[in-house]
Amino acid sequence: MKKKTVLRIILLALIIIWMLMIFQLSNQNGDDSSNLSKEVASFFVTGDKIAILEPYIRKIAHISEYTIGGMLFFSFFLTYHLTNKKRIFFSLLIGIEYATLDEIHQLFIDGRAGQFKDVVIDTIGITLGICIMMLCYKIRIKMTKPGKDGVSHKQE
């Protein structure tokens, strides 16, 4: 099997695992989800401050989860001969669709509510992940591209 095929399979498996993790977290009822956020908040603050920090923890979690998704989607599309515009478009399209489906899924879970603002926050995460991977890709290209002297600057 070619390296690109193996890489595609690995990235697709990671995308599926990421999607299943998002689904599992969204499948928690409202109390369990809130308790998880409060537990994370308790690492940083105590007492009444936990309730203040909890909504921010939830939004940071949304951005972080979907940043990983954006990185995975863009990496997957890097294995195909596409323009960066198409890689960005397809990564955003799939990411926003999944975020939307995730919020619709939450409408059917006790104590949860699908919210458009969460789709927007997720989209910020997807975009951040895409930007991170584009930066890494450009740095990699620059490091492996031969310089003016014809010598590759690739680190070995």
C-alpha positions in Angstrom: 0.0 0.0 0.0 1.2 3.5 -0.8 2.1 5.9 2.0 -0.7 8.3 1.1 -3.3 5.5 1.3 -2.1 4.4 4.7 -2.1 8.0 5.9 -5.6 8.5 4.6 -6.8 5.4 6.4 -5.2 6.5 9.7 -6.6 10.0 9.4 -10.1 8.7 8.5 -9.9 6.4 11.6 -8.9 9.4 13.8 -11.8 11.4 12.3 -14.2 8.7 13.1 -12.8 8.3 16.7 -13.1 12.1 17.1 -16.7 12.1 15.9 -17.6 9.2 18.2 -16.1 11.1 21.2 -18.1 14.2 20.3 -21.2 12.1 20.0 -20.5 10.4 23.4 -20.0 13.8 25.1 -23.2 15.2 23.5 -25.1 12.1 24.6 -24.6 13.0 28.3 -27.7 14.4 29.9 -27.6 18.0 31.1 -26.7 17.1 34.7 -23.8 14.8 33.7 -22.5 17.4 31.2 -22.7 20.2 33.7 -21.0 18.1 36.4 -18.1 17.3 34.0 -17.6 21.0 33.3 -17.8 21.8 37.1 -15.2 19.1 37.7 -12.8 20.7 35.2 -13.5 24.1 36.7 -12.7 22.8 40.2 -9.1 22.3 39.0 -8.8 26.1 38.7 -11.1 27.6 41.3 -13.1 26.6 44.4 -16.4 27.4 45.9 -18.9 29.8 44.2 -16.3 30.6 41.5 -16.9 27.2 40.0 -20.4 28.2 38.8 -19.0 31.4 37.3 -16.2 29.5 35.5 -18.3 26.6 34.2 -19.9 28.3 31.1 -16.4 29.4 30.0 -15.1 25.9 30.5 -17.9 24.6 28.3 -17.2 27.1 25.5 -13.4 26.4 25.7 -14.2 22.7 25.4 -16.3 23.4 22.2 -13.5 25.3 20.6 -10.8 22.8 21.7 -12.8 19.8 20.4 -13.5 21.4 17.1 -10.0 22.7 16.7 -8.9 19.1 16.7 -11.6 18.3 14.1 -10.4 21.1 11.9 -6.9 19.8 12.1 -7.9 16.3 11.2 -10.2 17.4 8.3 -7.5 19.6 6.8 -4.8 17.0 7.2 -7.1 14.4 5.5 -7.6 16.7 2.5 -3.9 17.4 2.4 -3.5 13.8 1.2 -5.4 14.7 -2.0 -4.3 16.9 -4.9 -6.5 19.8 -4.1 -6.0 23.6 -3.9 -5.8 25.0 -0.4 -9.2 26.8 -1.1 -10.8 23.4 -1.7 -9.1 21.9 1.3 -10.4 24.8 3.5 -13.9 24.6 1.9 -14.3 20.9 2.4 -12.9 21.0 6.0 -15.2 23.8 6.9 -18.2 22.2 5.2 -17.8 18.9 7.0 -16.9 20.5 10.3 -19.9 22.9 10.3 -22.2 20.1 9.2 -21.0 17.9 12.0 -21.4 20.7 14.5 -24.9 21.3 13.3 -25.8 17.6 13.6 -24.3 17.6 17.0 -26.5 20.4 18.2 -29.6 18.8 16.6 -28.6 15.6 18.4 -28.6 17.5 21.7 -32.2 18.5 21.2 -33.2 14.9 22.0 -31.1 14.6 25.2 -32.7 15.4 28.6 -31.4 18.7 30.0 -29.6 19.6 26.8 -30.4 22.2 24.2 -29.1 22.6 20.7 -27.9 26.1 20.2 -26.9 28.0 17.1 -24.3 29.9 19.1 -22.5 26.6 19.8 -22.4 25.9 16.1 -20.7 29.3 15.7 -18.3 28.6 18.5 -17.5 25.2 17.0 -16.9 26.9 13.6 -14.3 29.1 15.3 -12.6 25.9 16.6 -12.7 24.3 13.1 -11.3 27.5 11.6 -8.5 27.6 14.2 -7.6 24.0 13.5 -7.5 24.6 9.8 -5.2 27.7 10.3 -2.9 25.7 12.6 -2.5 23.0 10.0 -2.1 25.4 7.1 0.7 27.1 9.1 2.4 23.7 9.8 2.0 22.8 6.1 3.5 26.1 4.9 6.4 25.7 7.3 7.0 22.2 6.1 7.0 23.2 2.5 9.4 26.1 3.2 11.8 23.8 5.1 11.8 21.2 2.3 12.0 23.6 -0.6 15.4 24.2 -2.0 16.9 27.6 -1.3 18.3 30.0 -3.8 21.6 28.1 -3.7 19.7 24.9 -4.8 20.4 23.2 -1.5 17.4 21.8 0.4 17.0 23.2 3.9 15.3 20.1 5.1 16.4 19.1 8.7 17.5 15.4 8.9 
